[in-house]
Amino acid sequence: MTFLKCILGLGKCTAEGRELKSHITDALENECAKCTEKQKDGVKYVMKHMIKYKVDDWKKLTDKYDPENKYRTKYENQLREVEA
């Protein structure tokens, strides 16, 4: 995933990658409170996909942006509740 390398600081960023990177902290901490509805939908989709199918990538992302696991568990639990 090119965007993952971008937001982890391991690769070049596209315009979309830079945009995502600029919102990642807000997305995790405040459920993307400063994002547009379109951005919120995109963030939710990416998080859901990563939690379900890209577990290692989700761990890398949250290790960098949520090292104390304040938000990781919250989003994983939300996904479980929705799917139950």
QUISULRA-V940481 format. One record per residue. N is the residue number from 1. RES is the residue in three letters. PHI is phi in whole degrees, 0 to 359 (NA if undefined). OMEGA is omega in degrees with one decimal (NA if undefined). Layout:
n->N res->RES phi->PHI omega->OMEGA
n->N res->RES phi->PHI omega->OMEGA
This chain:
n->1 res->MET phi->NA omega->-179.2
n->2 res->THR phi->297 omega->-178.0
n->3 res->PHE phi->295 omega->179.6
n->4 res->LEU phi->295 omega->177.1
n->5 res->LYS phi->300 omega->178.7
n->6 res->CYS phi->298 omega->-174.4
n->7 res->ILE phi->289 omega->175.0
n->8 res->LEU phi->272 omega->179.8
n->9 res->GLY phi->78 omega->-176.9
n->10 res->LEU phi->252 omega->-178.4
n->11 res->GLY phi->198 omega->179.5
n->12 res->LYS phi->290 omega->-179.9
n->13 res->CYS phi->249 omega->168.2
n->14 res->THR phi->280 omega->176.4
n->15 res->ALA phi->301 omega->179.3
n->16 res->GLU phi->294 omega->178.6
n->17 res->GLY phi->296 omega->177.2
n->18 res->ARG phi->297 omega->178.5
n->19 res->GLU phi->298 omega->179.2
n->20 res->LEU phi->299 omega->-179.4
n->21 res->LYS phi->300 omega->-178.5
n->22 res->SER phi->290 omega->-177.6
n->23 res->HIS phi->250 omega->-170.9
n->24 res->ILE phi->297 omega->-179.7
n->25 res->THR phi->294 omega->177.1
n->26 res->ASP phi->299 omega->-179.3
n->27 res->ALA phi->300 omega->-179.4
n->28 res->LEU phi->287 omega->-172.9
n->29 res->GLU phi->284 omega->-171.2
n->30 res->ASN phi->234 omega->-177.3
n->31 res->GLU phi->53 omega->174.9
n->32 res->CYS phi->63 omega->-176.3
n->33 res->ALA phi->302 omega->-178.4
n->34 res->LYS phi->269 omega->-177.0
n->35 res->CYS phi->275 omega->170.7
n->36 res->THR phi->287 omega->178.1
n->37 res->GLU phi->300 omega->178.9
n->38 res->LYS phi->297 omega->178.3
n->39 res->GLN phi->295 omega->178.3
n->40 res->LYS phi->300 omega->178.9
n->41 res->ASP phi->299 omega->179.2
n->42 res->GLY phi->296 omega->179.3
n->43 res->VAL phi->296 omega->178.8
n->44 res->LYS phi->300 omega->179.9
n->45 res->TYR phi->299 omega->-178.4
n->46 res->VAL phi->296 omega->-180.0
n->47 res->MET phi->298 omega->180.0
n->48 res->LYS phi->300 omega->-179.8
n->49 res->HIS phi->298 omega->-178.6
n->50 res->MET phi->293 omega->-179.3
n->51 res->ILE phi->298 omega->-176.7
n->52 res->LYS phi->278 omega->-168.0
n->53 res->TYR phi->242 omega->-176.2
n->54 res->LYS phi->233 omega->-173.1
n->55 res->VAL phi->303 omega->180.0
n->56 res->ASP phi->297 omega->178.4
n->57 res->ASP phi->292 omega->177.0
n->58 res->TRP phi->299 omega->178.6
n->59 res->LYS phi->296 omega->178.6
n->60 res->LYS phi->300 omega->-179.4
n->61 res->LEU phi->297 omega->-177.8
n->62 res->THR phi->287 omega->174.5
n->63 res->ASP phi->299 omega->-178.9
n->64 res->LYS phi->283 omega->-171.8
n->65 res->TYR phi->260 omega->179.5
n->66 res->ASP phi->216 omega->-174.4
n->67 res->PRO phi->297 omega->179.5
n->68 res->GLU phi->266 omega->179.5
n->69 res->ASN phi->57 omega->177.8
n->70 res->LYS phi->289 omega->-171.8
n->71 res->TYR phi->246 omega->-177.0
n->72 res->ARG phi->307 omega->-177.4
n->73 res->THR phi->298 omega->179.7
n->74 res->LYS phi->303 omega->-177.5
n->75 res->TYR phi->289 omega->177.3
n->76 res->GLU phi->295 omega->178.0
n->77 res->ASN phi->293 omega->177.4
n->78 res->GLN phi->301 omega->179.5
n->79 res->LEU phi->296 omega->178.8
n->80 res->ARG phi->299 omega->-179.6
n->81 res->GLU phi->296 omega->-179.2
n->82 res->VAL phi->294 omega->-176.0
n->83 res->GLU phi->273 omega->-177.8
n->84 res->ALA phi->284 omega->NA
